[in-house]
Amino acid sequence: MEKQTKKRSAISLTRGKWVKAVLGIALLFMGLQVQAQPEPIPVHDPVMIRQNGVYYLFCTGMGISMWSSPDMMNWKKEKPVFEQAPEWAVQTIPGFKGHIWAPDISFYQGKYHLFYSVSAFGKNTSCIGLATNTTLNPADPAYRWEDHGKVIQSVPGRDLWNAIDPNLIVDEAGTPWLTFGSFWHGMKLVKLQPDLKAVAEPQEWYTIASRPRDFKTADTLAGEGAIEAPFLFKKGKYYYLFTSIDYCCRGPKSTYKMIVGRAEKLTGPYLDREGVSLREGGGTLVLQGDSNWHGVGHNAVCSFDGTDYLVYHGYQASDNGKSKLQIRTLSWNAEGWPEVGTEPAPKVKPEKAGKAAGKTKGSK
């Protein structure tokens, strides 16, 4: 009897150690999972690029907000691009105090080119500016943003378009183009000079997307239907035009969503899956809000190590509709249309990130 009791005690002890070991592993795994999914950072209108294994985000904010990360998950807030509002913008835009919108970053001809928007909210009193840098690493002695001032301006009463939300793309011939726009008569595309500092001559302008007004649209709402934030991405034989429709910046009442169309020529026409032109209100849905995110939009698309990513902001339901960063993998179906992954983008190992560069948006 005594031997049986000792044997049972030994078995119980072994089982107890095994249970503790399993619990310990589970808790460790849970801890790793928590570390792998940090709380999303507060951003608006994000765009991402990579240099030497470090990912950099630029987004709307005072002086243009900037973040850095080794893995697209854990982000460090860097100093703004501009310590003070550009003087040309203060003189051009009444009431402008340094809150700069919707930057766009590209590596072009050996430098990083950062387009940005300055505007009076709800009006097409707007300009697109340009700044350049030889590096994105703030610790590099060569780090210095050089502002080149105004590239494009829209004027109320003269222009039925709005010079905000810029996005640079270089066509197959090496010619630079800028797409931009918000509300009014839709998304514009214009050819730039080789140095990107001005519109090329003779000028070439195209309307590549718009949403016609209807009688339900209040006269007090700016321009035409709610469409903005164009982003062009080349994949295979197509140029894909992503844009955001409906309303941002309203917290829990935001209705933001993303649509897409494609064209074999950069200048269009861009058609959705049903063959409807984005100039005529067409657009295939890419992503919309749900119970966790009231609205999602103002996206960028980038490619690193053979994987495409959709970068955008969403209005988080669990945090009173505050705008937060979201990154999802982007795949392409058999018909060549983009499909968004259901989970956040996987954590990238820093050591891997340092070996290869993103191919899109000129990352190096």
Summary of the structure (lengths in Angstrom):
residues: 364
radius of gyration: 23.8
end to end distance: 74.3
largest distance: 102.3
contacts: 1186
relative contact order: 0.12
helix: 16%
strand: 42%
